[in-house]
């Protein structure tokens, strides 16, 4: 580390330690050992902190420490599996108290990034931005051809200051895990690494531009939805230029009414697009708050700001659907299974208590009418259980819960009494039919077929290797047990069941392969006037039945 960088780190450490003390959290810095390494003049507390909760103190601390900590807090507010509910509630109120930077600095960044002076790039470019935040600010400008655009310009030197803070946070996380048991239990270093990755992603505007383009394509298949197109010739890592869309924010209810817009219809369209993104596309807006959604004069909706985007793999979509189905069916085992598939249940987790907590949650929604159930709240309740039992869930799943809860809050404010389940039900039925569709099942089998073939092809080699070890006397198994006979019987049963599985798998692969081959070639199943598939099926079935009979007759199935 260079001398200049070391000095910057030392100064920032001093600022952080002083901020901890001012916000009534000095004991944390002392336990972590920060205060021992620094000397700073303790300032008098300017706030009445004794009446404030820990969550409020943390929020005030993050706001004081600036853009990096504010953004990390905002990202952390989407992770109910990492933080308790009272702290999450305060993090959701984090505000970017950052004044806009000057026009001259913005012009210099644009010229550096786009390779030309601002007057050569734009017909008009205002001196004042229309919005300002911790990472950048937005201008309403006009291109030379008269196109109206929104230009997002990143703050000067934001990268260096953010990287300095992230390096310090990584050091603090290591210190915390070394000194504090709770920090080790919650794997604070992993949490900081995950949040830092998300923040670095938001600071690269080309990532946001690519996300926006994906949603532009997605919107083409949806009615009443618009997404601004990206102007790539005017976009870089630090500058993002998109089509300018003017509308009314969904939180401005009085303006919506004055414009004659139907709030119930807006609520339905907003819920429909978010659920379509989640359940059908697997790519959804990660922060659909009212400021990022505009109502247009014709009643259409425009989605803005794709810096935070959630992605669900087919497996995660399936697990989420299973979770919702298990919740609706009051199935404790189904809920546990869905949670375990989505995350990792630690070995030290109390299984009995986990089942008891899920039972309590199930009872909360027992026989409750669907129009009275909040989907986002139910998902977040499950994530709260995951937090209690230290079950780490993928960031996408927790971001999904946050997005659903935000969406439900918006539509409830637009039209009280609106039921998201009324909109979600058609999607649920479609997903269930797709899952049970023979075509989809055949497609899944066909996709898994190469893996099954690879597994079967490796069996002879593995047996050959084991046989060679046995011949050379290098494979020794010692069993010390008073019930050796019982153990051998159990091993017999295991081997017989393994044989059963392999035969069943082979039968399935052969039959599926013959059927697919026949279907693709569009020919009948006759060979020299002999019904090959039928005869093959009968022979395979007879062999299968003979093996099952032999295993059952042995009495060791």
N, C-alpha and C positions, 0 to 999 in steps of 0.2 A: 504494500500500500504506500503510495507517495505521501510526502510530507504534507502537501496541500490537502489531500484527501483525508489524512489522519486528523488534521486540524478541523476540517468541516465536520467530521464525525464527532469529534470531541465537543465542538460547539453545539451540535444538534443533541448530543447526549445530555448536555447541561440544560438545554431548553426543555427536553422531554422530562427530565427529573424535576425541574422546577414546576412544570405544568402538572405533574402528578401531585406535587405537594399543594399547589394552589387549589386543586379540585378535590382535596380531601382523600387522595389515594396515595399519599406519601408512604404509607406502610407497605404498599405493594412494591414500590421501587426499593425500599429498604430490604424487604425479604429477598428480592432478586439480586441485591448487591449492587444496584446502580449507584445509590447515594454514597456508598463507601468509596467509590472510585472517583467521585466528582466533588468539587467544592463549589457551592453556589449559595448566594445570599437568600435565605428563606424569606419570601415575601409574605406579607399578611394576607390572609384569605379575604378576598373581596366579595365573597358570596356567603350567604347563610347556608352552609353545606350540611349542617347537622340534621336539617329537616328534609334533605334530599335523599332519594334512594340511590343504590349503587348504579342502577341503570342510568339515572339522570347525570350522575357524576361522570360516568364513562362517556355519555354523549357530549357533555360540556368539554371534557378533556379532548376528545377527537376534534371537535369544532375549533378548539384553540390551537391544536397542532397543525391544522391546515389541510390542503387539498388531498394529500396522500392518505392521511388518516380518515378524512371524511369519506373518501371513495371506498376505502377498505371497510369502513363501518356500514356504508350503504350496501356493499356486496355481502357483508356478513349478515345483514338483516334478512337475507333470503335463505339463511341456513338454520332452520329450527332444529336440525339434528345436532348442531354444534353449540348452540347457546340457549339458555333458559328463556322462557316466554317474556319475563319482565324486562330483561335487557333488550330482547328483540323489539319490543314495543317502543322503547326509547330510541333505538337505532333507526327505526322507521321515520323518526322526526328529525333526523339529521338534515341540516340545511347548509348549502354552499354559500357561506358569507364571504364571497370573494369579489372585490370590485373589478370592473372590466379593465383590461389593459388598453393602452393608448392606440390611436389610429396609426401613428407612425410605426409602432412595433408590428401591428397587423400588416401594414403595407410592406414592411421589410420581409416578413415571413412569406407573404404571397409572392414577392419578387424572387426570393431565394428558392422557393419550392417550385414555382411555375415557370421560372426562367425569363420573366419580362416584367417591366414596371406595371403597376396596378392600372395606370391610365391606358395602357396598350391591351390589357386583358378584359377590362370591363367598360361599358358605356357609362355606368354610374356605380359608385360604391360609397355608401354612407359612412360618416365618421363614427356614428354610434351603433353598437350592436343591438339586435332585437332581443337577445338572450345572452346571459353570461353564467358560466359554471366553473367548477374547479379545474377541469381539464382544458376547456376552450370556450369560445363564444361564437355566436351565429350572427351573420349579417344578411340583410335582404338586398341583393345586388341585381344588376342587369348586365347581361352579356352584350357584346358588340352587335349581335343580330337581333337584340330586343328581347331575348328570352329571360324571363324572371327566374332567378335562382336563389337558393339559400346556401350561403358559404360558411362552413364551420372552420375556424382557424384555431389551431392549438396554441396554448399559452407559451410564451418564450421561456426557454430553459426549464420547462416542466419535466423533461426526461431526466436531467441530472438531479434535480431535487427529489423526484420520486424514487430514483434508483438509490440515492443516499438513504432515504427513509426506509426503503425495503431492505437494504443491507443491515441497517441498524435493527430493524424489526427481527431479521433472521438471527442476529446476535442475541437480542433480548429473549427470543424463543429458546435458544440453546441454554442461556443462563437460567431461564425459568425451569426448563426440564431438569437441569442439573440440581437445582436447589429445592424445587417444590414438587410434592408428590402429585397434586391435582394436575399440574402441567404435564407430567409424564403420563398420567392416566388418560388425559384428553388429547395427547399427542399434539401439543401446541405448534411444534415445528411443521408438522404436516398441514395444519390449518393455515398457518402463515404462508407456506409455499403455495397452497391452493388459491388463497385469496390474492397473492401476488401475481400468480399466473393470469387470473381473471382481470386484474388491473392493467397488466401489461398488454393484454388483448384489447382492452378499451382504448389504450393510448395509440394504437395503430389504426388509423382511419381507413387504410385499405381493407382491413378485416371488416369494418363496419360497411364499407362500400360493397364488398362481396356479399355480405349478409343481406343488404338491401336489394341487390339484384335477384337473389333467391326468392325474396318475398314479392318482388315485382312479377316474377314468373308464376309464383303461387297465386297471386291475386287475379291472374288472367282466367283462372278456372272458377273464380268466385264472383258472385253478383254483389254490387253495391260496395265494393272495396277498392280503394286506390292506394298505391305506394309510389312515392316520388322516384323518378328515374335518376340514375347517377350520371353526371357529366365527367367521364373519365379523363378527358383532356385537361380538366381543371381540378384534378384530385391527386393527392399524394398521401404519404404517411401522416403528414401534419396538416393537410388541407383536404376538405371534403366538400364537393359542390354537387347539389342535387336540385331538381326542379322545385320551384317554390309553390307550395299549396296553401291557399288562404281558406280558413274556415273557423268554426267556433269550437272551443274546447268543450268536451263533454261535461266538465265541471261547471260551466257557465250556464246554469239552467234558465236564468231569466232571459239571456240572449237567445237561447234555443227556442223558448216560448215566443219571444218577439218575432223571430224569423219564421214562425208557423211550422216548426218541425215537430213531428210526432215522437215524443220521448220513448214511448213504449216500443215503437218500431226500431228506434235507434238502439235500445237495450237488446232487443232480439237479434239485430244484425251484429252487434258487438259480441254477444255471447256466442253466436253461431260461428263467427270467424275465428275466435280464440279456440273453441272446441274442435273446429275443423283442423286448425294448425296442430293441435295436440294429438288428437285421436286418429286423424287420417294422414297427415303429412309427417308428423314426428319432428317438425321444425316450428317453433313457436316464439312469439314476442316475449322476451324475458322481463319486460318492465312496462306492462300495458296500463300505466296510470293515466288519468284523464288528460294530462298535459301532452301525452304522446298520441292522442287520438282526437281528430278533428271531425266535426260534422259539416258537410258541404251543403250548399243551398238546395240541391236536389234530394237531400236525405241520405246520400252516400257517406261512407266513412273513409277517412284517410289515416293510415298508420305511419308514424314517424319514429325516428331514433332507434336504430337497430344495433346499438353498441353492446347491448346485453341480449343474447339469443340463446334459447334452450333447444337442445337436440335430443331426441329419443331414438335409440336403436330399435329395430323390430323386437328384440328381446325385452327391452325396457317398456315398450308400448304394451306388449303382452302381459308383463308383470303388473303394470299399472291397471290394465283392464281386469286382471285377476283380483287385484286388491279391491277395486270398486265392487266387483261382483260378490266377493267374500263379505265385504262390509254390508251390502244390501241383503245378503242371505244370512247374516248373523253367524258366520262360520269362524270360530276362533282359530281352528287349525288352518283354514284358508288364509286368514289374515297373517298368521305367523309364517306360513309358507311364502306368501307374497313378500313380506318384509325380508325374510331370509334370502330370497332370490334377488332382491334389490340391493341388499347390503350384506355386510359381514357381521354375524353375531359372534362376539368374543367368547372364548372358551370359558372364561370366568363368569359369564352371565348367569344369573339365577333364572333357570328355565321356568320353575314353578311361579316365581313372581312375575315373569314376563307374560305367562299365560293368564295370570290373575289380572294384570293391568289391561291386557287386550280384552278380557272378559268384561271388565268395567266399561271399556270403550264401546264394546258391542252393545251392552245394555243401554248405553246412552242413545243409541239410534234404533233400539228395538221397537218395531211396529210404529215408527214415526213416519207420517206421510211424506212422500218424496218432495212435495212442494214446501215442506218445512225444514228440509235438510240442506245445509250448505256443503257443497262438494269440497270447496277449498278448505273449509274449517275441518271437515272430517279427515281430509288428507293430512292437514297440519297436526291434528290430534294424534294421528299415527306417528308422525315424525317426532312429536313430543315424547311418545313412548320410546321411540328409538333413541332419543337423547338420554332419557333416564337410564337406559340399559347399555349406553355407549356403543350403539350400533351405528357405524359410519355408512351413510348412504351416498350414492353418486350425486354430484352437484346438480345434475340435470333434473333429478327427481325432486329435490328440495326446491329448486327454482320453479319447477312445475307447480308445486303446492302454493308458492308465493304468487305466481301468475294467476292461478285460479281464484285465489282469495282476493287479489286486486280486482280481477274482472268482476267477481260477484259484488264487491263493494261498489263498483262503478254502476252496474246495472240496477242494483238496489236503490241507489241514489237517484238514478234516472226514472225508475218506475218501481216504487215500493210494492212489495208483494210479488214481484216477478220471480218465477221459478226457473233456475238454470237447468234443473232436471227435465223440464218440459222440452228444452232445446237439446239436452244431452241424450234423451231416450232414443231418438232415431239413430244417432251415431252408435249407441250401445248395441242396438239390435243389428245394425249393419256389421259391426265388428264380430258379434257372436255368430252371425250367419257365415261370415268369411272364415272364421275359425273352424266351423263345422262343415264347410264346403268340401266335397270330395275332391274337387279340382285343386283347392288349396292344400289339402292333405297330401295329394299325390305330388304336388309341386314341392312340398316340404320333404317328402320321402326322396324325391329325385335329387334334391339339393344335398341331402345327407348320404345318399348312396355312395359317393366316392370315399367318404370317411369310413363307412362300414366295410367297403372293399379293402381299404388300406389296413383296417384293423384285422380283417381276416387274413390278408396276405402276410401280416407280421407274425401270426400265430405259429406257423411251421418253423420260422427262424428262431423264435423265442424258445419253442420246445427243443429245437436242435441245440441251442446254447445251454439250456438246462441239462439236457442229456449229456453233453460233453463235460460239463462240470461234474456231474454224477460219476461219469466214467473215470475222471481224473481224481476223484475223491476230494474235490475242492468245495463241494456243497454239503455242508453238514447241518442237520437239524436236530437239536437236542430238546426233548420235551420232558419236563419233570412235573408229573401230575398224578395224583392218586386215581383220577378218572380218565386214564388214557383211552380206554375203550369208548367212553362217551365222546371224547375228543375226536377219535378216528371216525365215529359215526357222523359227527357234525361235518368233518372234512369230506366224507363221502357225500353227504347231502349237498354240500357246497359245489362239489365237482359235478354231481348229477344235475343240479340246477344250472350250472354253467353250460353243460352239454345241451340241456333243454333250450337255453337262450340262444346258443349258437345255431342249433338246428332250426329253431323258429325264425331267427334272423336270416339264415340261408334260404329257407323256404320263401320268406317274404321277398328277398332280393331277386331270387330266380323268377318268381311269378310276376313281380313288378317289371323286371327287365323284359320278359317275354311280352307282356301286355303293352308296354311302352313301345317296344320294337315293332309289334304288329300295328299299333296305332299310327306310328310315324311313317311306316311303309305303306299304309293304307291297303293292306292285303289281308287275305283270310289266313287262318291258322293251320292250313292243310299242307303237309309235306308228303309227296308221293301218295296223296289221298289218305294220309294218316293224320288224324287230329292231334298234332304235337302237343299243344298246350294242355289239352284235356288229359292226354295220357300222362304227360309229365306231372301234372297236378295230382293225378291219382297215385302215381308211383311215389312222389314226394310225401303225399299224405299217408300212404301205407307205411313208409319208412318212419315217418314221424310218429304214427300210432304205435308201431312196434317198439320204438325206443321208449316212449312213455310207459307202455305196458311193462317193459323190462325194468324200468326204474321203480315203478310202483310195486312190482313183484318182489323187488329186493327189500322193500320195507324201509328204504333209507332216502325217501324223497323229503 
